[in-house]
């Protein structure tokens, strides 16, 4: 488990910037997915079930002005930066793992 900080800027204005920290990369990635699911629920309040394709989640991520992570590296005792593409690859990994464990 590596401490992970997620930075998100949904809009063009700097005031929209926010960050959250997590105990692990997986926890952070799950939070990104939950954020999209919450977004869908707000847009479709009358739907009892929300379903989506991973491509729709990736489009959502791409529409954000900025999203990135800093992940703690135990060997160097520093944080390494990771971009949108890395986040999307981690989402794919998490989906594969959950499909195999189901």
N, CA and C of each residue as an Amber inpcrd file, in Angstrom:
protein
   306
   0.8430000  -1.1820000   0.0000000   0.0000000   0.0000000   0.0000000
   0.8810000   1.2350000   0.0000000   0.5500000   2.1440000  -0.9340000
   1.3050000   3.3810000  -1.0310000   0.3580000   4.5640000  -0.8930000
   0.6780000   5.4450000   0.0190000  -0.1230000   6.6420000   0.1940000
  -0.2400000   7.3540000  -1.1530000  -1.4580000   7.7730000  -1.4900000
  -1.7230000   8.3750000  -2.7990000  -2.5350000   9.6480000  -2.6240000
  -2.1370000  10.6940000  -3.3260000  -2.8690000  11.9580000  -3.3110000
  -3.4350000  12.1780000  -4.7090000  -4.7380000  12.4110000  -4.7690000
  -5.4300000  12.6530000  -6.0360000  -5.7280000  14.1430000  -6.1500000
  -5.3120000  14.7410000  -7.2520000  -5.5960000  16.1430000  -7.5450000
  -6.5800000  16.1850000  -8.7110000  -7.6490000  16.9660000  -8.5540000
  -8.6480000  17.0750000  -9.6090000  -8.9880000  18.5440000  -9.8230000
  -9.0350000  18.9480000 -11.0860000  -9.5330000  20.2700000 -11.4620000
 -10.5690000  20.0550000 -12.5510000 -11.8690000  20.0200000 -12.1800000
 -12.8990000  19.7280000 -13.1730000 -13.1170000  20.8500000 -14.1870000
 -12.9700000  22.0940000 -13.7610000 -13.2580000  23.2200000 -14.6600000
 -12.0290000  24.0520000 -14.9510000 -12.2300000  25.0790000 -15.7620000
 -11.1190000  25.9360000 -16.1680000 -10.6280000  26.8350000 -15.0310000
 -11.5280000  27.1950000 -14.1350000 -11.1620000  28.1100000 -13.0510000
 -10.3320000  27.3920000 -11.9860000  -9.2630000  28.0300000 -11.5370000
  -8.4200000  27.4160000 -10.5050000  -9.1770000  27.1060000  -9.2110000
 -10.2630000  27.8310000  -8.9390000 -11.0360000  27.6040000  -7.7140000
 -11.6980000  26.2240000  -7.6900000 -11.7670000  25.5630000  -8.8440000
 -12.3940000  24.2330000  -8.8890000 -11.4220000  23.1220000  -8.4750000
 -10.1890000  23.4750000  -8.2070000  -9.1880000  22.4790000  -7.8130000
  -9.5130000  21.8970000  -6.4460000  -9.2520000  20.6060000  -6.3230000
  -9.4190000  19.9340000  -5.0380000  -8.4460000  18.7580000  -4.9730000
  -8.2740000  18.2420000  -3.7810000  -7.4300000  17.0540000  -3.6410000
  -7.9740000  16.1800000  -2.5220000  -7.6360000  14.9030000  -2.5860000
  -7.9820000  13.9260000  -1.5510000  -6.7890000  12.9980000  -1.3900000
  -6.6270000  12.4610000  -0.1950000  -5.5480000  11.4810000  -0.0420000
  -6.1210000  10.1410000   0.3790000  -5.4060000   9.0890000   0.0070000
  -5.8530000   7.7100000   0.1890000  -4.6900000   6.8700000   0.6970000
  -5.0370000   5.7680000   1.3380000  -4.0240000   4.8670000   1.8700000
  -3.3840000   3.9950000   0.7920000  -4.0430000   3.8830000  -0.3700000
  -3.4970000   3.0330000  -1.4340000  -3.9220000   3.5630000  -2.8010000
  -3.2280000   3.0920000  -3.8170000  -3.5750000   3.4420000  -5.1910000
  -4.9730000   2.9150000  -5.5210000  -5.2570000   1.6650000  -5.1500000
  -6.5740000   1.0870000  -5.4470000  -7.7030000   1.8960000  -4.8310000
  -7.5210000   2.3300000  -3.6010000  -8.5430000   3.1460000  -2.9350000
  -8.7740000   4.4400000  -3.7160000  -7.7160000   5.0290000  -4.1940000
  -7.8030000   6.2530000  -4.9930000  -8.5550000   6.0020000  -6.2980000
  -8.1920000   4.9410000  -6.9870000  -8.8160000   4.6150000  -8.2740000
 -10.2930000   4.2970000  -8.0900000 -10.6250000   3.5750000  -7.0330000
 -12.0320000   3.2910000  -6.7470000 -12.8030000   4.5870000  -6.5070000
 -12.1610000   5.5480000  -5.8880000 -12.7900000   6.8440000  -5.6360000
 -13.0750000   7.5930000  -6.9400000 -12.1680000   7.5050000  -7.8960000
 -12.3890000   8.1320000  -9.2060000 -13.6270000   7.5190000  -9.8580000
 -13.7400000   6.1970000  -9.8010000 -14.9070000   5.5100000 -10.3660000
 -16.1870000   5.9190000  -9.6470000 -16.1370000   5.9850000  -8.3150000
 -17.3160000   6.4080000  -7.5420000 -17.7250000   7.8390000  -7.8800000
 -16.7500000   8.7020000  -8.1200000 -17.0550000  10.0890000  -8.4850000
 -17.8580000  10.1400000  -9.7830000 -17.4620000   9.3110000 -10.7390000
 -18.2050000   9.2630000 -11.9990000 -19.6050000   8.7090000 -11.7710000
 -19.7180000   7.6970000 -10.9460000 -21.0330000   7.1180000 -10.6570000
 -21.9400000   8.1310000  -9.9630000 -21.3770000   8.9260000  -9.0590000
 -22.1530000   9.9870000  -8.4000000 -22.5890000  11.0370000  -9.4160000
 -21.7030000  11.3690000 -10.3270000 -22.0220000  12.3090000 -11.4040000
 -23.2070000  11.7820000 -12.2200000 -23.1660000  10.5080000 -12.5750000
 -24.2680000   9.9040000 -13.3430000 -25.5730000   9.9140000 -12.5470000
 -25.4970000   9.6390000 -11.2620000 -26.7000000   9.6520000 -10.4210000
 -27.3130000  11.0490000 -10.3570000 -26.4760000  12.0750000 -10.2820000
 -26.9870000  13.4560000 -10.2730000 -27.6480000  13.8080000 -11.5960000
 -27.0920000  13.3040000 -12.6880000 -27.6570000  13.5900000 -14.0120000
 -28.9000000  12.7640000 -14.3180000 -29.0650000  11.6420000 -13.6500000
 -30.1880000  10.7320000 -13.8910000 -30.8580000  10.3570000 -12.5690000
 -31.4280000  11.3320000 -11.8650000 -31.9400000  11.0620000 -10.5130000
 -33.1040000  10.0720000 -10.4690000 -33.8080000   9.8920000 -11.5720000
 -34.9660000   9.0000000 -11.5760000 -34.6000000   7.5460000 -11.8690000
 -33.3700000   7.3090000 -12.2610000 -32.9470000   5.9350000 -12.5460000
 -32.5400000   5.2390000 -11.2530000 -33.0450000   4.0250000 -11.0750000
 -32.6960000   3.2820000  -9.8620000 -31.3480000   2.5660000 -10.0080000
 -30.9550000   2.2710000 -11.2410000 -29.6680000   1.6100000 -11.4860000
 -28.8920000   2.4090000 -12.5290000 -27.6110000   2.5310000 -12.2800000
 -26.7380000   3.2600000 -13.2010000 -25.7540000   2.2430000 -13.7890000
 -25.6930000   2.1960000 -15.1190000 -24.6960000   1.3600000 -15.7880000
 -23.9350000   2.2280000 -16.7760000 -22.7030000   1.8340000 -17.0450000
 -21.8810000   2.5950000 -17.9880000 -20.7640000   1.7200000 -18.5220000
 -20.2550000   2.1320000 -19.6610000 -19.1000000   1.4710000 -20.2770000
 -17.8310000   2.1550000 -19.7860000 -16.7480000   1.4230000 -19.7860000
 -15.4810000   2.0050000 -19.3460000 -15.0810000   3.1720000 -20.2560000
 -15.4620000   3.1210000 -21.5190000 -15.1400000   4.2250000 -22.4450000
 -15.8350000   5.5200000 -22.0150000 -17.0250000   5.4040000 -21.4310000
 -17.7350000   6.5910000 -20.9420000 -17.0170000   7.1820000 -19.7310000
 -16.5130000   6.3200000 -18.8590000 -15.7340000   6.7750000 -17.7160000
 -14.4690000   7.4800000 -18.1920000 -13.8100000   6.9200000 -19.1950000
 -12.6010000   7.5400000 -19.7260000 -12.8950000   8.8800000 -20.3830000
 -14.0290000   8.9970000 -21.0680000 -14.4250000  10.2880000 -21.6520000
 -14.6310000  11.3220000 -20.5470000 -15.2550000  10.9020000 -19.4550000
 -15.4580000  11.7830000 -18.3050000 -14.1070000  12.2750000 -17.7800000
 -13.1760000  11.3690000 -17.6150000 -11.8410000  11.7250000 -17.1220000
 -11.1620000  12.6900000 -18.1020000 -11.2910000  12.4200000 -19.3960000
 -10.6600000  13.2810000 -20.4000000 -11.2600000  14.6810000 -20.4300000
 -12.5300000  14.8070000 -20.0330000 -13.1740000  16.1240000 -20.0250000
 -12.7560000  16.9820000 -18.8310000 -12.1720000  16.3650000 -17.8190000
 -11.6830000  17.1380000 -16.6790000 -10.5270000  18.0150000 -17.1330000
 -10.4610000  19.2080000 -16.6070000  -9.3520000  20.1050000 -16.9570000
  -8.0220000  19.4540000 -16.5830000  -7.9940000  18.8430000 -15.3880000
  -6.7760000  18.1470000 -14.9700000  -7.1230000  17.1150000 -13.9020000
  -6.4290000  16.0120000 -13.9250000  -6.5090000  14.9870000 -12.8850000
  -5.1590000  14.2770000 -12.8750000  -4.6100000  14.1160000 -11.6890000
  -3.3210000  13.4250000 -11.5660000  -3.1700000  12.8940000 -10.1520000
  -2.1800000  12.0410000  -9.9600000  -1.9110000  11.4380000  -8.6570000
  -0.4490000  11.6180000  -8.2950000  -0.2300000  11.6970000  -7.0070000
   1.1140000  11.5690000  -6.4620000   1.1000000  10.3080000  -5.6160000
   2.0210000   9.3930000  -5.9030000   2.0660000   8.1180000  -5.1990000
   3.4010000   8.0090000  -4.4580000   3.2950000   7.7060000  -3.1870000
   4.4900000   7.5990000  -2.3500000   5.3410000   6.4030000  -2.7730000
   6.6380000   6.6830000  -2.9400000   7.6140000   5.6560000  -3.3140000
   8.4610000   5.3400000  -2.0870000   8.2810000   4.1460000  -1.5390000
   8.9690000   3.7810000  -0.2970000  10.4870000   3.7880000  -0.4410000
  10.9680000   3.3690000  -1.6000000  12.4240000   3.2500000  -1.7740000
  13.1240000   4.6050000  -1.7430000  12.4840000   5.6240000  -2.2960000
  13.1150000   6.9510000  -2.3460000  12.5400000   7.9170000  -1.3190000
  11.4290000   7.4880000  -0.6720000  10.7350000   8.3430000   0.3010000
  10.3050000   9.6680000  -0.3250000   9.8190000   9.5590000  -1.5600000
   9.3090000  10.7230000  -2.2890000   7.9720000  10.3520000  -2.9380000
   7.3150000  11.3490000  -3.4920000   6.0740000  11.1170000  -4.2320000
   6.3550000  11.2380000  -5.7220000   5.8530000  10.2740000  -6.4880000
   6.0170000  10.2880000  -7.9460000   4.6900000  10.7140000  -8.5840000
   4.7560000  11.5930000  -9.6000000   3.5310000  12.0470000 -10.2560000
   3.0780000  11.0810000 -11.3500000   1.7420000  10.9650000 -11.5010000
   1.1520000  10.1230000 -12.5410000  -0.0250000  10.8640000 -13.1590000
  -0.1600000  10.7640000 -14.4870000  -1.1530000  11.5480000 -15.2310000
  -2.4490000  10.7850000 -15.5030000  -3.3160000  11.4040000 -16.3260000
  -4.6180000  10.8260000 -16.6870000  -4.4950000   9.4400000 -17.2900000
  -3.5470000   9.2810000 -18.1860000  -3.3940000   7.9900000 -18.8620000
  -3.0420000   6.8890000 -17.8720000  -2.2120000   7.2020000 -16.9050000
  -1.8550000   6.2370000 -15.8650000  -3.0860000   5.8800000 -15.0360000
  -3.8790000   6.8840000 -14.6910000  -5.1110000   6.6500000 -13.9240000
  -6.0360000   5.7230000 -14.7110000  -6.1870000   5.9710000 -16.0050000
  -7.0480000   5.1210000 -16.8300000  -6.5010000   3.6940000 -16.9080000
  -5.1900000   3.5360000 -16.9810000  -4.6200000   2.1800000 -17.0140000
  -4.8600000   1.4620000 -15.6880000  -4.8070000   2.1950000 -14.5840000
  -5.0770000   1.6020000 -13.2730000  -6.5570000   1.2120000 -13.1470000
  -7.4460000   1.9860000 -13.7470000  -8.8700000   1.6290000 -13.7540000
  -9.0540000   0.3130000 -14.5050000  -8.3940000   0.1870000 -15.6560000
  -8.4890000  -1.0630000 -16.4240000  -7.9750000  -2.2420000 -15.6080000
  -6.8480000  -2.0660000 -14.9270000  -6.2920000  -3.1350000 -14.0860000
  -7.2730000  -3.5320000 -12.9850000  -7.8470000  -2.5350000 -12.3350000
  -8.7840000  -2.7990000 -11.2490000 -10.0170000  -3.5380000 -11.7550000
 -10.5070000  -3.1490000 -12.9330000 -11.6660000  -3.8290000 -13.5250000
 -11.3360000  -5.2840000 -13.8590000 -10.1370000  -5.5100000 -14.4120000
  -9.7210000  -6.8870000 -14.7390000  -9.6420000  -7.7350000 -13.4760000
  -9.0260000  -7.1740000 -12.4350000  -8.8830000  -7.9030000 -11.1640000
 -10.2470000  -8.2370000 -10.5740000 -11.1630000  -7.2830000 -10.6010000
 -12.4790000  -7.5430000 -10.0160000 -13.2630000  -8.5370000 -10.8620000
 -13.0430000  -8.5570000 -12.1690000 -13.7160000  -9.5440000 -13.0420000
 -13.1990000 -10.9450000 -12.7590000 -11.9070000 -11.0660000 -12.4940000
 -11.3080000 -12.3770000 -12.2040000 -11.6930000 -12.9050000 -10.8360000
 -11.9150000 -12.0040000  -9.9000000 -12.2590000 -12.4500000  -8.5430000
 -13.7620000 -12.6980000  -8.3780000 -14.5500000 -12.2950000  -9.3780000
 -16.0210000 -12.4770000  -9.2750000 -16.4450000 -13.8830000  -9.6340000
